[in-house]
Every structure is written in C-alpha cells, then in structure tokens.
Amino acid sequence: MKHLLAAAFALALASFAHSADATKYVALVNGGKSRAGHLITTESGGKYKVDYLFKNNGRGPELKEEYTLAPDGTFARYKVTGATTFGSLVNETFSRSGDSATWKSTSDKGEQKVDGTALYLPLGSSPQAFSVALTALYQRPDRKLPMIPSGTLTVRKLLDAEVTRGAQKQQVQLLAITGIGFTPTSVWATTGEKPRLFAYIYPGFLQLIEEGWESNAASMETRQTEAEKAMLVNFNQRLSRKLPGATLIRNARVFDSERAVLGESSDVLIEGGHIIEVSPAGTSKRQAGRVIDAANRVLLPGLFDMHGHVGFWDGGLHIASGITTLRDMGNDNETLLQLMKQEREGTLLMPRVVAAGFVEGESSNAARNGFVIKNLEEAKKAVDWYHDNGFPQIKIYNSFPKEILAETTAYAHSRGIRVSGHIPVFLRAQDAVLAGYDEIQHINQVLLNFLVDDKTDTRTLERFYLPARKVADLDFDSAEVREFVDLLVQRKTVIDPTLATFNFIRQRDGELSQEFAAVAEHVPPDVRRGFYSAQMKIPDAATHARYEKSYLKMIEFVGRMYKAGVPIVAGTDDIPGFTLQRELELYVDAGLTPSQVLQIATWNGARYSNTLHERGVITPGRRADLILVDGEPTKNISDIRKVALVIKGEVAYYPAEVFEAMGVKPLTPALKVN
C-alpha cells in the first residue's frame, strides 16, 4: 500500500553471484540475527539494473528493475517486472521525453505534461528508488521534488553519524523524507553533493544496510529510534488537548455496549481520566470546569482493533478513527515494550496497547518476530517471558511444532495466558481448538479446516490461494461444517476474522479496492493510487469470479458463526483505522445489525482482551475512553467513519486535525472542546 516503501518493509538476503562493481545491501531481521533475500544494483554505461528478491514467512516479492537517469537525477526511463508478495504480476514502465511523461502498470496508465524536474513514483519498486529520490532531491536547492503523477517529496536532516568497517570510516546522515504515505520516512544516506541510500531501518523489524557495514546496524537503529522519538513527541504535543479537572459531556446519546442498544440523551461526567457519572440529560448536579455539548451525537466507548502489528507512527490513524485500544498480534518484543512505555507516559500518539506475544517454530518459512522455538522447553521459556512482562496472550504461528501444541497451550493456561494464532502447519483448525486454543486469527485459517490434509503446507502462499479457489464450493450446511461450528460454540473459541484485509483475494489490477473505496478520495495521492493494485495472481475472468464467490462466502460464514453463538472480535491486520471501519461494514453484510457490530467493536474487544474491568462500556468507574460520532451508526454502520471527537483518559483529540496532519482530508468536522 505504500508503494515505494512497501518493498523495504520486507527484505532479505540470499546467496547470489555479483559483479565486482555492484552495490549490494544486506537485509537483517530478527534483531540482526537472520538474513533473507537480496538487493543488488549494477551500473554500466548509464544504465542501471536492480535484482531484488525477498522470501520470508512463505511469501515475498521478486523484482527486476532497469532504468536510466536524466541530467537532473530523475528517471528518464524505468521498467520493473516480477511478482508481488502474494504473487500478482508486476509489469510497469515509465518514460519521459521533453515535457511529456507516460507510464503504464498492471493497474493504471497515464500521460501528462511536466514542466521542469519531477520524479516518477513507481507503484512496485525496490528500495533502490530511495537512492534515486535522494540524489535528485539534493540537486534541488529547496530540497523539494515534484512527483509524477502527483505530490511533492521533501527531505530534512535529522542527524549525522560515523560508521566503521575495520579501519575504514565514513560519514552518513539520517534523513526524514515526507510526501510518501501518511508519515515521514527515515532513511540513512551517504553524504556529499549526491547522497545515495546507505541503509533503511524499520526499528524492530528490518535493517537493510550496505554490505560490509552490518556491524553498525544496531547502533544506527538506536540512534534512529531516538531521533524519531523527538519527532513523535512533537507530533503528539501538537495534536493532544489536555482535560484537567472535570469535564461534562452534555446531551449525548449513550450506546450501551453490554446490551447493544442506544439510550436516550444523557450527560456524562468525566474526571481524572475516568467516568464519574452517567445521568439523564440536564439532571447532573456536579460541577465541571468545561462542558462539551454533544448536540445529540452518539457517544460510544472507544473502539478496539483486535489485530494490529503496530509501529510508532501508526497511532494517528487509529486515534483519528476512534480506536482507543489496539491489540498487537506480533511484533519485536523490545520495540513493543518501548512503544507501550511511551504510550503510558503520554509522549506518543497511540491507542492503549494490549500485547499478544508471538511464538513461532523454526523453519525456512518462519516469521522472525518474538520467539522462534524448536522444542517444548523453549516454548515454555517464551511463555514465561511473556508472563513476566505482562502479556495477557500469546499468538502461535504457522511453523510452530504441532507435536508440542497441546502441552504449550496447557502451560500457557497454567500461567493465566490466553492462546490464539494461526493453525500450525499440517494441522486443521479443529485440532488447534481441541489442543486448547482460545482464539483463531483470520477467516482463511478457520476455513482451511475443510480444505487441507496432512500434506498441505500452509506456510506458503497456498494458505491464501487454496481458500480463494475452494471456499466457493463449500457446503456450509454439511454435517462437517455444522459439527465444526458446534465445536467452536462448545469451546467458546473466539474468531478474529480480519475480513476486510482479505479483500485482496478478489482485488484485480485497475479496479478500486472495496476495502478502501469509501476513503479513497481522502487519502494522499500515492496511497490512493495503490488502491487500484492487485496482490493475488488472477489471470482471467473465470478465476476472478471464483475468488469473488469465495470471498463473499467468507463473509457469509462469519455471519453464520455469530448467529450460532461463536464469539467474534473485530481486527484488521492492514492500514490502521480505515480497515476497521470496513471490517465493521462487512459484519453488517454478514447479517449482523449495526448495534451488534458496535458491541463487537467495544464490549467484545474489552472482554477478550481482558480489559472489560476498565474499558469497553460507558459506566462510572471505567476509563474515559470515549468517541462522539456524527450520524446514526446504530442504524448505518458506515457512519462510524464520522468520528467528531476522541477522548482517551485525560486527553482529547480532534480527528479532523489529526487527519490533516497526516495528509488525509477529514471525514467529518471536529467537535472542539472549549
């Protein structure tokens, strides 16, 4: 979704025969312990070739790029071919002759007149595009670079550093690039008149660094984290509104999340970050330093996103969308602890975070987050670490050894920790439920129960393509399906469907993604352009029709589970904020009422994150995590996008203001606090 940046979020290094003059980068994951893919750039006679391969967690892009540069450092000609992370084809070209620029990709094409310097922004490039952008930016005195088709790149220096390789030393600089996506992007560059990419570091996940200089990556990450922290503190200060003393929210229709009903107009008094009193409108006798006239808006508990992988810059989109609690479902442990610490200290714009500890098994397809274990002893040590660090839940992943699943689950339960996750390879969902799972992530993991055998390798892309092909033919009224749903009900197994993100199985190049259609005209141009790109390989109309039918049946199955009594929680695993809004709409499509859906996004979120004692319902004693919504979300769930005010404890946020700071056109006017 972030085009130029997307490749850099998932890189790896593999063995490759290089030419002597190639510029080579090493991608380190798992805290610098593991390598996985390659990025090699060669230049000959003014022609550049890039070879980029990434395979991690059973998936990743494969790209070949060729380009030439104009005198101003921008692309004169550009071509990329290959495949995306989920297998759709990449075939994109760009050329400029004089003031005429033309481009064509699998999802769009265009031609426009360009006056002066402008850089084409590819949809599917490797991180080598950073080097081109940096060099071109530094040929501009104002450090501003127009982009094609639209937008402007800017850059500013955050800090200088010295790196070493044996006796060799060189100076590098950390730069913040803006104009791509929603937030600044930090990039390490060489110095001089024509800087180029030296390293790209995504703290806690990826260290992409020029080969030979790997020993510097850890210290560079530490310095980058501190520099970004200063930017984040400033960002939070600009957008937060403190609420000292007592605040009275007057004339609000309060949603009763426990019973899923909308009440009459009420007054809600909050103080010290908690709800003090809820009374019929006009009857409160308590004094308040400020009054917020809700003007009959709907007052909801703050929403829960029960499936995120949060980064430090993600909080703005979450908060602006009314999400005050986020459950993180797998991250770098130390990075997550630091993020949670900054949120608790009030220096980071971020929902409250509930942490689920990631536990994976060792394999060539293993995801390198959290703990990667080989045996029961290591699994127990991972559970102990999560328990000692306050994680209420663990998430088990694809390569986890099936032989120790039941024992690991029992041990986690003995320590008071919930267990959820993907279904370990060569098992079915019912096996995981019988082994003690409290929850299953993703609708594909649920429906693979009826599609796999003991030889199906669900660590590969088959875990996506098999449901896309086969769910269309499933008989949900069959005895096998009914018995499985009954098992879920009996065991009270929670399902986290993440339906919205699975829209990608039916997404065709050139068609606007239904996941984000409602907000497409509100987001930055480069983000919007990505909404037309496919991720799955869909070669013809017949395949698309089948995948479409499978996706619609996935939606239907969530409705069937809910009506049977299976607990549902609302999670996303995609772009913050906007994805949850679509997720809730899809539950209505599945047959739930808007009020039932709002209950899932509030009461259920609190209940199954073990936080119901302090949030998820509007009643005295609970935290004042509240949102005021324009419209009638209990009748039209799409009105959940119209969040006018967010209160998180003792701080208020104006969603319109937060959105504008991230390049997003507001979805509804802010309700200001006097």
C-alpha positions, -999 to +999 in steps of 0.1 A: +000+000+000+029+023+005+044+017-030+079+029-028+082+019+008+064-014+007+093-034-006+116-021+021+093-034+049+100-070+039+135-077+026+160-105+028+194-116+016+202-148-002+234-161-019+239-145-053+268-142-078+275-104-080+296-084-105+325-066-089+310-031-093+276-039-079+262-020-049+249-047-025+227-044+005+222-069+033+188-072+050+189-083+086+158-094+105+153-110+139+174-083+157+202-087+131+204-125+136+189-136+103+192-129+066+167-134+040+168-120+001+190-097-019+191-062-033+219-057-059+223-026-082+247-026-111+255+003-135+271+001-169+272+030-194+245+049-176+221+020-175+211+006-141+199-029-133+184-040-100+178-075-088+156-078-058+143-110-041+126-115-008+111-146+006+101-146+043+072-163+061+064-182+029+060-151+007+076-121-008+083-100-039+107-108-068+116-078-089+139-069-118+144-032-125+161-013-153+164+024-156+183+054-169+185+088-154+180+123-167+207+150-160+186+162-130+188+128-114+152+117-121+141+087-141+143+092-178+132+056-184+121+030-159+109-006-161+101-032-134+089-067-138+083-096-114+058-106-088+043-090-056+043-105-021+012-125-028+020-134-064+003-109-087+024-099-117+044-066-118+049-050-151+054-013-150+071+012-174+078+049-174+095+072-199+099+109-203+107+128-235+110+166-231+079+177-212+059+146-219+058+118-194+040+085-199+036+054-177+018+021-176+014-005-149-008-035-145-033-013-127-031+021-143-016+041-172-012+078-178+003+107-197+009+142-185+029+173-193+057+180-169+074+214-166+109+210-152+122+184-128+098+157-115+104+122-102+082+093-113+069+073-082+067+037-092+039+015-078+061-015-074+097-006-069+126-019-048+142+003-021+167+013-048+142+040-056+153+057-024+187+063-039+173+079-070+150+101-049+177+112-026+202+121-053+175+141-072+164+159-041+199+171-033+201+186-067+172+209-058+183+239-037+150+239-018+151+202-012+116+198-027+110+175-056+077+173-075+065+138-082+047+121-111+017+115-112+013+139-082+027+151-049+060+165-037+089+149-019+108+169+008+138+160+029+155+173+061+184+161+080+179+146+115+215+137+125+250+128+114+269+096+123+302+079+117+302+042+107+332+019+106+343-012+087+376-023+103+399+006+099+377+022+073+354+051+084+327+071+067+301+097+075+264+090+070+233+110+077+198+102+088+172+120+067+134+123+070+116+121+037+080+134+035+055+132+007+051+094+006+023+078+025+009+093+058+041+099+078+078+108+075+102+080+064+136+078+079+165+068+055+202+066+061+222+082+033+258+088+023+270+124+024+282+148-003+266+165-032+249+134-045+239+112-015+225+078-021+209+051+001+232+037+027+207+019+050+169+017+055+160+007+091+125-001+103+130-004+141+123-038+155+118-054+121+143-047+094+179-034+090+188-030+053+224-018+051+252-017+026+271-050+026+302-049+049+288-023+073+264-046+091+281-043+125+269-007+126+232-015+121+223-020+158+238+014+169+222+031+139+188+017+148+192+030+184+201+065+172+173+065+146+148+055+173+159+084+195+156+109+166+122+096+156+111+098+192+117+135+192+096+139+161+069+117+176+068+137+209+063+169+189+036+153+168+017+142+199+021+176+216+006+194+186-024+172+185-033+165+221-057+186+242-054+180+280-086+178+300-076+187+336-103+187+362-139+177+355-155+177+320-192+173+314-204+158+281-239+171+277-268+158+255-251+126+242-270+095+232-250+068+251-245+034+235-250+006+260-223-018+247-233-046+271-269-048+258-262-034+223-288-006+225-287+031+221-300+051+250-318+084+255-299+117+257-276+117+287-249+137+305-216+120+312-192+135+337-155+126+335-126+135+357-091+121+362-094+100+331-124+081+344-162+082+341-176+096+372-214+098+365-239+090+338-273+107+342-303+117+322-297+149+302-299+181+323-300+163+357-264+163+367-257+184+398-219+180+396-197+210+388-174+208+358-146+231+346-157+226+310-188+215+291-189+196+258-222+199+241-226+167+222-257+181+205-274+146+204-244+129+189-239+092+196-214+085+225-196+052+222-169+035+242-136+039+223-133+012+196-110-018+197-088-030+169-081-066+179-055-073+153-026-049+146+012-050+142+018-015+155+046+009+146+054+041+163+038+063+136+005+042+134-013+058+163-025+089+144-047+069+120-060+047+148-069+076+171-085+097+144-107+067+135-119+063+171-097+034+181-085+039+217-073+003+223-052-018+199-042-054+204-008-061+189-007-096+174+031-100+168+060-076+170+096-073+180+093-077+218+118-050+229+104-025+204+068-032+215+077-027+252+093+006+244+063+017+224+040+008+252+061+026+277+060+058+256+022+055+253+018+051+290+040+081+296+018+102+273+045+111+249+033+090+220+001+095+200-012+059+203-042+039+215-037+018+246-019-014+236-027-049+247+002-072+238+000-107+224+034-125+224+045-140+192+057-177+193+069-193+160+086-226+152+120-229+135+118-235+097+129-220+065+095-202+063+095-190+099+084-154+106+112-138+127+091-119+154+090-126+191+104-160+199+113-187+173+115-220+192+125-256+185+111-276+214+088-276+244+114-263+268+120-232+246+082-227+241+078-227+279+106-201+283+088-179+258+056-182+277+074-173+309+090-143+294+056-130+281+040-137+315+068-118+334+064-089+310+027-085+314+015-100+281-020-115+286-019-136+255+003-154+231-001-159+193+012-192+178+023-191+142+025-213+111+057-232+117+050-240+154+057-277+160+024-295+161+037-322+184+040-297+214+009-276+207-013-291+234+014-290+261+024-255+252-013-244+254-018-261+287+014-245+301+003-210+290-031-215+306-014-226+338+003-192+338-030-173+331-022-166+295-047-169+266-036-188+235-045-179+199-030-178+165-027-193+131-031-231+127+003-248+128+013-265+095-002-300+089-030-294+114-066-283+110-084-256+129-104-283+149-071-298+160-060-264+174-093-260+192-091-294+208-055-286+218-068-257+238-068-226+215-089-198+230-090-179+196-082-182+159-068-154+138-081-149+102-110-163+083-087-183+060-072-201+089-107-211+100-119-223+066-087-241+058-101-266+083-122-281+054-096-278+027-063-292+039-049-326+045-018-337+064+005-328+035-008-293+028+020-268+035+002-237+049+034-219+055+034-210+018+010-188-003-012-219-005-029-207+027-043-178+006-048-194-028-064-226-015-093-208+002-096-185-028-101-215-051-121-238-028-143-219-004-167-211-033-177-248-033-181-254+004-215-265+017-220-246+049-250-268+057-230-300+056-225-321+087-188-315+087-192-277+088-221-278+113-200-300+137-171-277+135-192-246+143-207-266+172-172-273+185-164-236+183-195-228+203-189-255+229-153-245+235-162-207+233-134-203+208-132-166+197-127-158+160-108-128+147-118-129+111-100-099+096-124-100+067-115-066+053-079-073+047-089-105+028-105-083+001-071-088-016-081-123-028-106-107-052-088-075-060-080-071-097-055-046-112-071-014-122-102-017-100-106+004-069-102-018-038-136-021-020-116-022+013-108+015+010-133+028-016-151+049+010-119+068+019-100+068-014-107+105-022-095+114+013-060+099+014-027+111-002-025+106-039+003+079-038-018+059-013-049+062-034-030+050-065-021+018-046-058+011-040-060+000-077-032-026-075-038-063-072-019-086-048-031-120-059-024-135-093-058-135-110-052-145-147-087-144-161-124-135-155-133-170-145-107-171-118-119-137-105-155-149-104-144-179-083-123-158-060-151-133-056-176-161-047-151-175-022-147-141-006-185-135-003-188-169+013-162-160+038-183-130+048-214-153+050-195-177+072-187-150+098-225-143+100-233-180+104-207-183+132-220-153+150-257-164+148-246-199+161-230-183+192-193-181+182-177-151+198-163-126+172-138-098+177-130-071+152-094-070+139-077-057+108-040-065+100-039-037+074-039+001+072-048+015+106-082+030+112-097+027+078-095-011+077-115-014+110-143+008+095-146-015+066-144-046+088-175-034+107-194-028+074-186-064+064-202-078+096-234-060+086-231-076+052-228-109+070-262-103+086-255-086+119-273-055+129-252-023+133-258-023+170-245-059+173-214-049+153-207-019+176-210-043+205-183-065+189-160-034+184-164-023+220-177-048+246-162-079+229-129-062+224-127-054+261-139-088+271-115-108+250-085-086+257-091-090+295-097-052+299-135-052+305-130-042+341-116-008+330-129-001+295-154-011+267-185+002+284-198+037+294-204+034+331-190+050+363-156+038+373-144+028+338-117+047+319-130+077+299-121+062+265-149+077+245-158+088+210-186+111+197-199+102+163-220+122+139-249+104+122-267+072+133-241+044+135-266+021+152-287+023+120-260+030+094-227+014+103-208+035+077-214+065+100-187+050+122-163+070+099-178+102+112-158+105+145-160+141+157-142+138+189-120+113+207-113+113+244-086+089+258-085+093+295-074+128+303-066+138+267-089+149+238-081+146+201-098+163+171-099+136+144-101+162+117-069+178+129-051+145+133-061+135+097-049+168+083-015+164+099-012+131+081-023+143+047-058+130+050-089+150+041-112+149+072-142+127+071-163+149+094-158+183+111-142+182+146-162+189+177-140+213+197-135+213+234-139+248+250 
